[in-house]
């Protein structure tokens, strides 16, 4: 899987050399490391055994320049060819972006080539990858052997999907870089296709409009009748207005007799005015009975009690004195 480092502006692609044991996988990687410029290559790590020179994997970052403003690096791996290292093959294939299948041109190795290619398809399927969709090429190595199988015959038995093929003599470097260059172009092309298929980030959705207010709130002020104003209180009747500039008459001095307003002819007297409830301004109100004076009532009652007591005393002396 392509790894993009935005901080360093790097795109890292993983390429794996796959094939049967002793087919020339490690030799391809060593030639690339030898002939690549010093500034474009990293340290090559190799673990060798008696049966195969690669036990685990070889790794070499190869800088191939800038792509879309970002520096592109290919990390090159090989896998062990022996069947009993299949778990290690699976581990190395994890996250692969491209495969170079190195086939041996020796006729006696043809069955191993077919078996190894089938093993590649099987291991990729475990990672959910289809070899027909994964960029990969086939290299027919050891073309310098006197008994090397014809390319057409190898191609008919091995190249099931019609992928690009190359003839090579790995230990001399022949066909090594054309194979790697073609695969690198295929990997970069697949990256561009993946980028084109990737869904673009959706633009931020516009904020939702506020819900429409109720109809009563949307009516124009001209269409809504204004509330009727409250009736103004009736003006309080007042006397005749004073002329402008006239002064209020000064109050009488303290102790002076208070002048009374003359009562018009035919108007009831003071007592009558009180009985009918005449106000100071002359407006009559409902008649009200004049209350009797408290002093006169008490005097009458006292006189009546005294007369009754005197009469009782006279009767007692007249009728109650015993006869001698």
Secondary structure, DSSP 8 states (H G I E B T S, - for coil): --EEETTTTEEEEEEEEE-STTSSHHHHHHHHHHHS-GGGB---B----SS-S-SS--BEEEEEEEETTEEEEEEEEE---SGGGHHHHHHHHTT-SEEEEEEE-BGGGHHHHHHHHHHHHHHHHHTT--TTTSEEEEEEE-TTSTTB--HHHHHHHH-SS---EEE-BGGGTBTHHHHHHHHHHHHHHHHHHHHHHS----------------HHHHS-TTTS-------------------TT--------TTS--------TTS--HHHHHHHTB-TTS-B-S-------HHHHHHHHHHHHHHHHHHHHHHHHHHHS---
